[in-house]
Amino acid sequence: MARKPALFAAAAVTLTTTVIAALTMTPATAQTSKGNVLDGAQVSAADNVAPDMLSAMARDLRISPDQARQRLAREHTAARAESAMRATFGDAFGGAWLNGDATTLTVGVTDARQATLVRAAGATPKTVARTEAQLNAVQARLDAASAKAPKTVPGWYVDIATNSVVVSTKAGAADAARAFVAAAGVDVKSVRIENSTEEPRPLIDVIGGNAYYIGSGSRCSVGFSVTGGFVTAGHCGTTGASTTQPSGTFRGSTFPGRDYAWVQVAAGNTPRAQVNRYPGTVTVNGSTEAAVGASVCRSGSTTGWHCGTIQQKNTSVTYPQGTVSGVTRTNACAEPGDSGGSWLANDQAQGVTSGGSGNCSSGGTMYFQPVNPILSAYGLTLLTGGGVPPTVPPTTGPTNPPGGGTWAAGKAYAAGATVTYGGSRYTCLQGHTSMAGWEPPNVPALWRVG
């Protein structure tokens, strides 16, 4: 016991210097008058963000493009600070989260000495009763008992900011939720029952970020390119199922339990580190996980680009097919057809669309499967830095369609634009950049006849 304070003293030096070094800031920069590590965030951390992403964030988060750029810089700083603190505290880490406008990073602490270290690093400490590991253990026990979850419980998740595990329930069914918690044998003091109107379901059957087809014609979307193929949602296809556009084979798929899969593409298909943002593309430059409270944007061909914030991580959600655990809960909208699509925090891959409730008219709650566990599960390497979407070979510009008419690949079309192809007239349903393989007859989510 006499050695324990010495360990914390060493950690104080390590944490402070590690965080400051990770943020590429001098101690004087980190220690501002407010003592907030985010005050020193440099806009240059978000300089390369695509203008269309800034516009989407401004629209959905109701901020200006410049405020969106500043927010991304603060979130970039917060992610690196959180990573350093997590490595230092280990299993004693109490979690970290951003406030609503991402101006303050709060860190849960269970010891006064931890609080001193957090303040020294420029973050705000908050005393909590349970560590993140303890909350995750509660969630894991609920996961293990998921077969006993009543249909009135749409899911459960670790809520770091309230230091509890939330079990969602339909109105009037709280007793059934409590019985489920009791049957799981968890500490009831760590659980909060919360009413919910969610009706989660997998989002499948129409294209997402980049279209691909499964088996006899069902459609999903490419999540992120990896060496030899791409990752996507597990509910899109089972192991061994074949795909077209691009052609390939599901080499691994898990659903329910988790919601991830990977497809190995056939020769002639070239995976690139790009995500389609309708129109244009975003280059993927890594997969650093954003903090709770950070902004996140989603690509889907049904509803285009939409942004929101990360609400909770390590969530469990119950679909009609079963419970999926380890997904991230957000308030970014999506609709059926956005399944498997890409979630990005600036240029960092976050995950692939799993499912959710609501729509982009009334709002809703959506979940994505984090990408790093997918890469780890299958031993995959995320492709980063340049290229074009993996569904087609690179193109150098508009090309004449083989079916004849005015439609061309490599051209940006706005909603309402009209083209001809194969003797028919088509009207564009949503803005996108056309690609070979996306001829109007092949993509009814993008074009309608007439």
C-alpha positions in Angstrom: 0.0 0.0 0.0 2.9 2.3 0.7 3.9 2.2 -3.0 0.5 3.3 -4.3 0.9 7.1 -4.0 4.2 6.8 -5.8 2.4 5.1 -8.8 0.0 8.0 -8.9 2.8 10.6 -8.6 4.5 9.0 -11.6 1.2 8.9 -13.5 0.8 12.7 -12.9 4.0 13.4 -14.8 3.2 10.8 -17.5 -0.3 12.0 -18.0 0.4 15.7 -18.2 3.4 15.3 -20.5 1.7 12.6 -22.6 -1.4 14.6 -23.2 0.5 17.8 -24.0 2.8 15.9 -26.4 -0.1 14.1 -28.0 -1.8 17.5 -28.7 1.5 18.9 -30.1 1.2 21.8 -27.8 3.6 23.4 -25.3 2.6 23.4 -21.6 2.0 27.1 -21.8 -0.5 26.5 -24.6 -2.3 23.7 -22.8 -2.6 25.7 -19.5 -4.9 28.5 -20.6 -6.5 31.0 -18.3 -9.6 28.7 -18.2 -7.5 25.5 -17.7 -9.4 23.9 -20.6 -7.3 21.8 -23.0 -9.8 22.5 -25.8 -9.1 26.2 -25.6 -5.8 25.5 -27.2 -7.2 23.5 -30.1 -5.9 24.7 -33.4 -8.2 25.1 -36.4 -5.5 23.5 -38.6 -6.5 20.1 -37.2 -9.7 20.4 -39.3 -8.3 22.4 -42.2 -8.7 19.6 -44.7 -12.3 18.8 -44.0 -14.5 18.8 -47.1 -16.7 21.9 -47.6 -19.8 19.8 -48.1 -19.2 18.1 -44.8 -18.9 21.5 -43.1 -22.2 22.5 -44.8 -23.9 19.3 -43.6 -22.7 19.8 -40.1 -23.8 23.5 -40.1 -27.3 22.4 -41.4 -27.9 19.6 -38.9 -26.1 21.0 -35.9 -27.5 24.5 -36.5 -24.1 26.2 -36.5 -22.1 28.2 -39.0 -19.5 26.4 -41.2 -16.7 28.3 -39.3 -18.2 27.0 -36.0 -18.3 23.5 -37.5 -14.6 23.8 -38.4 -13.7 25.1 -34.9 -15.8 22.2 -33.4 -13.9 19.6 -35.4 -10.6 21.0 -34.2 -11.7 20.8 -30.5 -13.0 17.2 -31.1 -9.7 16.2 -32.6 -7.9 17.5 -29.5 -10.4 15.9 -27.2 -10.0 12.5 -28.8 -6.3 12.5 -28.3 -6.6 13.7 -24.7 -9.1 11.0 -23.9 -6.8 8.3 -25.5 -3.9 9.5 -23.3 -5.9 9.5 -20.1 -7.4 6.1 -20.9 -4.0 4.6 -21.3 -2.8 6.2 -18.1 -5.7 5.2 -15.8 -6.4 1.8 -17.3 -9.3 0.0 -15.6 -9.6 2.9 -13.2 -10.7 5.2 -16.1 -14.2 6.7 -15.5 -14.9 7.6 -19.1 -14.9 10.9 -20.9 -17.4 13.0 -22.8 -17.9 16.4 -24.4 -20.6 18.9 -23.5 -23.2 19.9 -26.0 -21.1 22.4 -28.0 -17.9 20.4 -27.6 -16.1 23.1 -25.6 -15.4 21.1 -22.5 -14.0 17.6 -22.0 -15.2 16.0 -18.8 -13.5 12.9 -17.4 -15.0 10.6 -14.8 -12.8 10.1 -11.8 -13.1 7.8 -8.7 -10.1 9.2 -6.8 -9.1 12.7 -5.8 -5.6 12.1 -7.1 -7.1 11.3 -10.5 -9.0 14.6 -10.4 -5.6 16.4 -9.9 -4.2 14.7 -13.0 -7.2 15.5 -15.1 -7.1 19.2 -14.1 -3.4 19.2 -14.9 -4.2 17.9 -18.4 -6.7 20.7 -18.9 -9.9 18.7 -18.7 -12.7 18.8 -16.1 -12.9 16.0 -13.5 -16.2 14.7 -12.3 -16.4 12.3 -9.4 -18.3 9.1 -10.3 -19.2 6.0 -8.4 -18.3 3.5 -11.1 -15.4 3.1 -13.6 -16.1 2.7 -17.3 -14.9 -1.0 -16.9 -17.5 -1.6 -14.2 -20.3 -0.1 -16.3 -19.2 -2.2 -19.3 -19.3 -5.3 -17.1 -22.9 -4.5 -16.2 -23.8 -4.1 -19.8 -22.0 -7.4 -20.7 -24.2 -9.2 -18.1 -27.3 -7.7 -19.7 -25.9 -8.8 -23.1 -25.5 -12.4 -21.8 -29.1 -12.4 -20.7 -30.4 -10.8 -23.9 -32.5 -13.9 -24.8 -34.6 -13.1 -21.7 -35.2 -9.4 -22.8 -38.9 -8.7 -23.3 -40.0 -7.2 -26.6 -40.9 -4.0 -24.7 -37.1 -3.4 -24.2 -35.6 -2.0 -27.4 -32.1 -1.9 -26.0 -29.6 -0.8 -23.3 -26.4 1.1 -23.2 -23.6 2.5 -21.0 -24.3 6.2 -20.4 -20.9 7.6 -19.4 -22.2 11.1 -18.6 -24.6 9.8 -16.0 -22.4 7.0 -14.8 -25.1 4.4 -15.3 -26.4 1.7 -17.6 -29.7 2.8 -19.2 -32.3 0.1 -20.1 -34.9 1.5 -22.5 -38.5 0.4 -22.2 -41.8 1.0 -23.9 -44.1 3.2 -21.8 -46.1 1.2 -19.2 -43.7 -1.7 -19.3 -41.1 -0.6 -16.7 -41.9 -3.7 -14.5 -40.9 -6.0 -17.3 -37.7 -4.1 -17.8 -36.9 -4.3 -14.1 -37.6 -8.1 -14.1 -35.1 -8.4 -17.0 -32.5 -6.5 -15.1 -33.1 -8.7 -12.0 -32.8 -11.9 -14.1 -29.5 -10.7 -15.4 -28.1 -10.5 -11.9 -26.7 -7.0 -12.2 -26.3 -4.3 -9.6 -29.7 -2.5 -9.8 -28.1 0.7 -8.4 -26.1 1.0 -11.6 -29.1 0.7 -13.9 -31.6 3.4 -14.9 -34.9 2.5 -16.5 -35.9 5.0 -19.2 -39.0 5.2 -21.4 -38.4 5.1 -25.1 -40.5 5.3 -28.3 -37.8 3.5 -30.4 -38.7 0.8 -32.8 -35.3 -0.3 -34.1 -35.0 -2.4 -37.2 -32.1 -3.1 -39.6 -31.9 -0.7 -42.5 -31.4 -2.8 -45.7 -33.0 -3.4 -49.1 -31.9 -0.2 -50.8 -28.5 1.3 -51.4 -26.4 3.2 -48.9 -23.1 5.1 -49.4 -22.1 3.1 -52.5 -24.4 0.4 -53.7 -23.8 -3.2 -53.9 -26.2 -6.1 -54.4 -26.5 -9.3 -52.5 -27.7 -12.6 -53.9 -30.9 -12.3 -56.0 -31.0 -8.5 -55.8 -31.2 -7.1 -52.3 -29.1 -4.0 -51.8 -26.9 -2.6 -49.1 -24.0 -0.2 -49.0 -20.2 -0.3 -48.8 -19.0 0.9 -45.4 -15.2 1.3 -45.7 -12.6 -0.2 -48.0 -10.0 -2.6 -46.5 -7.2 -4.5 -48.2 -9.0 -6.9 -50.6 -12.5 -5.7 -50.1 -14.8 -3.7 -47.8 -16.6 -3.8 -44.5 -20.4 -3.4 -44.1 -23.3 -4.4 -41.8 -23.6 -8.0 -40.8 -27.4 -8.1 -41.4 -26.8 -7.3 -45.1 -25.6 -10.8 -45.9 -24.4 -14.2 -44.5 -21.0 -15.7 -44.8 -20.6 -17.2 -48.3 -23.2 -15.0 -49.9 -22.2 -13.4 -53.3 -22.3 -9.8 -54.2 -22.4 -7.8 -57.5 -21.4 -4.2 -58.3 -18.7 -4.9 -57.0 -18.6 -8.7 -57.4 -17.4 -10.5 -54.3 -18.1 -12.9 -51.5 -19.0 -12.4 -47.8 -16.0 -13.9 -46.0 -17.3 -13.2 -42.6 -20.7 -12.0 -41.1 -22.1 -11.6 -37.6 -25.7 -10.7 -36.8 -27.3 -10.5 -34.3 -24.9 -10.2 -31.3 -22.8 -7.8 -33.4 -23.6 -6.2 -36.7 -20.5 -6.5 -38.9 -19.3 -8.2 -42.0 -16.6 -8.0 -44.7 -16.7 -8.8 -48.4 -13.7 -9.9 -50.4 -14.0 -8.4 -53.9 -13.2 -10.2 -57.1 -10.3 -9.3 -59.4 -11.0 -6.1 -61.4 -12.6 -4.3 -58.5 -10.3 -1.7 -56.8 -11.0 -0.7 -53.2 -10.1 2.9 -52.5 -10.0 5.0 -49.3 -13.0 7.1 -50.2 -16.6 7.6 -49.1 -19.2 9.0 -51.4 -20.8 12.2 -50.0 -23.3 12.7 -52.9 -21.8 14.5 -54.7 -18.1 14.1 -54.4 -16.0 12.0 -52.1 -14.3 12.2 -48.7 -10.8 10.7 -48.2 -10.6 8.4 -45.2 -7.4 9.1 -43.3 -7.7 6.8 -40.2 -10.1 5.4 -37.7 -9.5 7.4 -34.5 -12.6 7.0 -32.4 -14.4 10.3 -31.6 -15.6 11.1 -28.1 -19.1 11.0 -26.7 -20.6 14.3 -27.6 -18.6 14.7 -30.8 -20.2 15.4 -34.2 -20.5 12.7 -36.7 -21.7 12.6 -40.3 -23.3 9.7 -42.2 -23.5 8.8 -45.9 -26.5 7.1 -47.3 -28.1 7.1 -50.7 -31.7 7.2 -49.4 -31.2 10.4 -47.4 -27.8 11.8 -48.5 -25.4 13.3 -46.0 -26.7 14.0 -42.5 -24.9 14.9 -39.3 -25.5 14.7 -35.6 -23.6 13.9 -32.4 -22.5 10.7 -30.6 -24.8 10.2 -27.7 -23.5 6.9 -26.1 -21.1 4.2 -27.0 -21.2 0.5 -26.2 -25.0 0.4 -26.6 -27.1 -2.8 -26.9 -30.1 -2.6 -29.1 -32.8 -5.2 -29.7 -34.0 -5.7 -33.2 -36.8 -8.2 -34.2 -33.9 -10.6 -35.2 -32.1 -10.3 -31.8 -29.9 -8.1 -29.7 -26.8 -6.3 -31.1 -24.3 -5.1 -28.6 -21.3 -2.7 -28.8 -23.0 -0.2 -31.2 -22.9 3.5 -30.9 -26.1 5.5 -30.4 -26.5 8.9 -32.2 -29.1 11.5 -33.1 -28.1 11.6 -36.8 -31.1 10.6 -38.9 -31.2 7.7 -41.3 -33.9 5.8 -43.2 -34.2 2.3 -44.6 -31.7 1.9 -47.4 -28.8 3.6 -45.5 -27.7 0.3 -44.0 -24.0 -0.5 -44.0 -23.1 3.0 -45.0 -20.2 5.1 -43.7 -20.0 7.2 -40.5 -17.2 9.7 -40.3 -15.9 12.2 -37.8 -14.1 14.6 -40.1 -11.9 12.2 -42.1 -11.8 9.5 -39.5 -13.8 6.3 -40.1 -16.2 5.6 -37.2 -18.5 2.8 -38.2 -21.2 1.4 -40.5 -24.9 2.0 -40.2 -26.7 -0.7 -38.3 -30.3 0.5 -37.8 -32.5 2.7 -35.7 -35.8 4.5 -35.3 -37.4 7.5 -36.9 -36.6 9.3 -40.1 -35.0 12.4 -41.5 -38.3 14.3 -41.4 -39.2 13.9 -37.8 -35.7 12.9 -36.5 -34.8 9.7 -34.7 -32.2 7.6 -33.0 -29.7 5.7 -35.1 -26.9 3.2 -34.3 -23.7 2.4 -36.0 -21.4 -0.6 -35.6 -17.9 0.8 -34.7 -15.4 0.1 -37.4 -12.3 -0.8 -35.3 -13.9 -3.9 -33.8 -14.7 -5.1 -37.4 -11.1 -4.7 -38.4 -9.9 -6.5 -35.3 -12.4 -9.4 -35.6 -11.4 -10.2 -39.1 -7.7 -9.1 -39.1 -8.4 -6.4 -41.7 -6.5 -3.3 -42.7 -8.4 -0.1 -43.3 -7.4 1.7 -46.5 -6.5 5.3 -46.0 -5.4 8.2 -48.1 -6.8 8.8 -51.6 -8.5 6.9 -54.4 -12.0 6.5 -55.7 -15.0 4.5 -54.3 -14.5 0.7 -54.6 -17.6 0.0 -56.6 -16.0 0.9 -59.9 -12.6 1.4 -61.6 -11.3 5.0 -61.5 -12.7 7.3 -64.2 -11.1 10.3 -65.7 -14.3 12.2 -66.6 -17.8 11.8 -68.1 -18.2 8.9 -70.4 -20.8 8.1 -73.0 -23.3 5.6 -71.7 -23.5 2.3 -73.6 -27.3 2.5 -73.7 -27.2 5.8 -75.5 -28.7 9.1 -74.4 -27.6 12.0 -72.4 -26.7 10.2 -69.1 -22.9 10.0 -68.5 -20.7 8.5 -65.8 -18.5 10.8 -63.8 -21.0 13.7 -63.8 -22.6 15.5 -60.9 -26.5 15.4 -61.1 -28.7 17.5 -58.9 -32.2 16.4 -57.7 -34.7 17.1 -60.4 -32.2 16.9 -63.3 -33.4 14.9 -66.3 -31.5 12.6 -68.7 -32.2 10.0 -71.3 -30.9 6.5 -71.4 -31.7 3.5 -73.5 -34.6 5.3 -75.1 -36.2 6.4 -71.8 -36.3 9.6 -69.9 -35.3 9.7 -66.2 -35.6 12.2 -63.4 -32.9 12.4 -60.7 -34.4 11.8 -57.2 -31.4 12.9 -55.2 -28.1 14.6 -55.9 -25.1 12.3 -56.6 -22.0 11.9 -58.8 -22.8 9.2 -61.4 -20.6 6.1 -61.9 -20.3 3.3 -64.3 -22.7 0.6 -63.0 -25.1 3.2 -61.7 -26.9 3.7 -65.0 -30.5 5.0 -64.4 -32.2 1.6 -64.8 -29.9 0.0 -62.2 -30.4 2.5 -59.4 -34.1 3.2 -58.8 -33.2 5.0 -55.5 -31.4 7.7 -57.6 -33.5 7.8 -60.8 -37.2 7.3 -61.7 -38.6 6.8 -65.2 -40.4 9.9 -66.5 
